């Protein structure tokens, strides 16, 4: 099962952590795992290229664990309100997309969110 935990600060989505392999299919042929990977890379590429903002992420190929944070989603790191809103909205959209997937793939995927006090620089 893949567990995805989204990070929020003051109600603003700024990152997430994905842990574990979904187990829906064999490694390399798991369509659910492929979907998660594709959506994660979409977020990384959109933030880095379209929004010209830094994405801090680690991907452990062996364990399939991923952690991603975007400092520019938070006011203390980005003065452009529209950019903050776009970045946080992208991450929040991923949260809602995964919750839709949980309805069908509840044995393979879980989604949660936590409120943090983290300070990103």
C-alpha positions in Angstrom: 0.0 0.0 0.0 1.1 3.5 -0.7 0.4 6.0 2.0 0.5 9.7 1.0 0.6 12.4 3.7 0.1 16.0 2.6 1.7 18.8 4.5 -0.2 22.0 5.3 0.8 25.1 7.2 -2.0 27.5 8.2 -4.2 25.6 5.9 -1.9 26.0 2.9 -0.7 22.9 1.1 3.1 23.0 0.6 4.2 19.4 0.1 3.7 15.7 0.7 5.3 12.4 1.4 4.6 9.1 -0.4 5.6 5.9 1.2 5.5 2.3 0.0 4.6 0.5 -3.2 0.9 0.2 -4.0 1.0 -3.5 -4.7 -1.7 -3.2 -7.3 0.5 -4.9 -9.9 3.9 -6.3 -10.5 6.8 -3.8 -10.2 7.1 -2.1 -13.6 3.6 -3.0 -14.6 1.6 -1.3 -11.7 -0.7 1.2 -13.3 -1.6 2.8 -10.0 2.1 3.3 -9.1 2.7 4.7 -12.6 -0.1 7.2 -12.2 1.3 8.4 -8.8 4.7 8.8 -10.3 3.4 10.7 -13.3 1.4 13.1 -11.2 4.3 13.7 -8.9 6.6 14.5 -11.8 3.9 16.8 -13.2 4.0 18.8 -9.9 7.8 18.9 -9.9 8.1 20.0 -13.5 5.2 22.6 -13.3 6.6 24.2 -10.2 10.2 24.3 -11.4 9.5 25.3 -15.0 6.1 27.1 -15.2 6.3 28.8 -11.8 10.2 29.2 -11.8 10.2 28.0 -8.2 12.4 25.6 -6.2 11.1 22.1 -5.4 12.9 20.2 -2.6 12.4 16.5 -3.1 14.0 13.2 -2.5 13.1 10.0 -4.3 14.3 6.6 -2.9 14.1 4.3 -5.9 14.6 1.2 -3.7 11.8 1.9 -1.2 9.7 4.1 -3.6 9.5 6.7 -0.9 9.2 10.3 -2.1 9.2 13.5 -0.1 8.4 16.9 -1.7 8.1 20.4 -0.4 7.8 23.7 -2.2 8.9 26.7 -0.1 7.2 29.2 -2.5 3.8 27.9 -1.5 4.1 29.7 1.8 4.0 33.5 2.3 7.2 33.7 4.3 9.1 32.5 1.2 7.2 34.0 -1.7 5.8 37.6 -2.0 3.9 36.9 -5.2 0.4 35.9 -3.9 -0.7 34.6 -7.3 2.3 32.3 -7.5 1.7 31.0 -3.9 -1.9 30.4 -4.7 -1.1 28.5 -8.0 1.6 26.3 -6.3 -0.5 25.4 -3.3 -3.5 24.9 -5.6 -1.5 22.4 -7.7 -0.6 20.4 -4.6 -4.1 20.6 -3.2 -5.4 19.4 -6.6 -3.2 16.3 -6.2 -4.7 15.8 -2.8 -8.2 15.8 -4.2 -7.2 13.6 -7.2 -5.7 11.0 -4.9 -8.8 11.0 -2.7 -10.9 10.2 -5.8 -8.5 7.3 -6.5 -8.9 6.0 -2.9 -12.6 5.4 -3.6 -11.6 2.7 -6.1 -8.2 1.6 -4.9 -8.7 1.8 -1.1 -6.8 -1.5 -0.6 -3.7 0.0 -2.3 -3.7 3.7 -1.5 -4.4 5.9 1.6 -4.3 9.7 1.8 -4.0 11.9 4.8 -3.1 15.5 5.6 -1.3 17.0 8.6 -0.9 20.6 9.8 2.7 21.5 10.5 4.6 24.5 11.9 7.6 23.8 9.7 9.6 26.8 8.4 11.0 26.2 4.9 13.8 28.4 3.5 
